[in-house]
Amino acid sequence: MSKPQEDRMVDLPDKLIIELLTDSEIRMVKQRLLIIYLLEEGLSIRAIADQAKVGTDTVVRVIRRLEDNPSIRKFLKDHQSASSSKWIFGQVKVEE
């Protein structure tokens, strides 16, 4: 399958995302979110890598993504307390 040539904004419900992503992809997304939250707490790159159990290069990659797209950080801040998402680090709960 070829890589999409353009980004398209699509609103996906949590349940559909869970169905579309593999377990490995879900773990990677959750790791990236954990890295972002730890960055917000002011931890060092090495401390974040140790806590998230990833390499420092992964932390740096997430930092670069945040620098390239500051709307990610804004979106997470806006939705952190008001989120109704059931995504929890280590597990995903889906309402039936």
C-alpha positions as CSV (number, residue, x, y, z in Angstrom):
1,M,0.0,0.0,0.0
2,S,1.4,3.4,-0.9
3,K,1.7,6.3,1.5
4,P,-1.1,8.9,1.2
5,Q,0.0,12.0,-0.7
6,E,-2.0,14.5,1.3
7,D,-3.4,14.8,4.8
8,R,-7.1,14.7,5.2
9,M,-8.8,15.6,8.5
10,V,-11.3,12.9,9.5
11,D,-13.1,12.8,12.8
12,L,-12.8,9.2,14.1
13,P,-14.6,7.9,17.2
14,D,-12.3,6.2,19.8
15,K,-14.0,2.8,19.1
16,L,-13.2,3.0,15.4
17,I,-9.6,4.0,16.1
18,I,-9.2,1.0,18.4
19,E,-10.6,-1.3,15.6
20,L,-8.3,0.2,12.9
21,L,-5.0,0.2,14.9
22,T,-3.0,-2.8,15.8
23,D,-2.0,-3.4,19.4
24,S,1.5,-2.3,18.6
25,E,0.3,1.0,17.0
26,I,-1.9,1.7,20.0
27,R,1.1,1.2,22.3
28,M,3.2,3.6,20.2
29,V,0.5,6.3,20.3
30,K,0.1,5.9,24.0
31,Q,3.9,6.1,24.4
32,R,4.0,9.3,22.4
33,L,1.2,10.9,24.5
34,L,3.1,9.8,27.7
35,I,6.2,11.5,26.3
36,I,4.3,14.7,25.7
37,Y,2.8,14.7,29.2
38,L,6.2,14.1,30.7
39,L,7.7,17.0,28.6
40,E,4.9,19.2,30.0
41,E,6.1,18.3,33.5
42,G,9.6,19.5,32.7
43,L,11.5,16.2,32.8
44,S,14.8,15.9,31.0
45,I,15.0,13.9,27.7
46,R,16.9,11.1,29.5
47,A,14.4,11.0,32.4
48,I,11.5,10.8,30.0
49,A,13.2,8.0,28.0
50,D,13.7,6.0,31.2
51,Q,10.2,6.5,32.4
52,A,8.5,5.8,29.0
53,K,10.9,2.9,28.4
54,V,12.0,4.3,25.0
55,G,15.2,5.6,23.5
56,T,16.3,9.2,23.8
57,D,16.0,9.4,20.0
58,T,12.2,8.7,20.3
59,V,11.8,11.5,22.8
60,V,13.7,13.9,20.5
61,R,11.5,12.8,17.6
62,V,8.4,13.6,19.6
63,I,9.9,17.0,20.6
64,R,10.5,17.8,16.9
65,R,6.9,16.9,16.0
66,L,5.7,19.2,18.7
67,E,8.0,22.0,17.4
68,D,6.8,21.5,13.8
69,N,3.1,21.3,14.9
70,P,2.4,23.3,18.1
71,S,-1.4,22.7,17.6
72,I,-0.8,19.1,18.9
73,R,0.2,20.5,22.3
74,K,-2.7,23.0,22.3
75,F,-5.2,20.3,21.4
76,L,-4.0,18.1,24.2
77,K,-4.1,20.9,26.7
78,D,-7.6,21.9,25.6
79,H,-8.9,18.3,25.8
80,Q,-6.9,16.9,28.7
81,S,-9.4,17.8,31.5
82,A,-12.5,17.8,29.4
83,S,-11.8,14.6,27.5
84,S,-14.4,11.9,27.6
85,S,-11.9,9.4,26.0
86,K,-11.4,6.1,27.7
87,W,-7.8,5.8,26.6
88,I,-5.7,5.1,29.7
89,F,-1.9,4.4,29.7
90,G,-1.5,0.6,29.7
91,Q,-5.1,-0.2,28.7
92,V,-7.9,1.0,26.5
93,K,-11.5,0.8,27.8
94,V,-14.3,1.0,25.4
95,E,-17.9,1.5,26.4
96,E,-20.2,-1.1,25.0
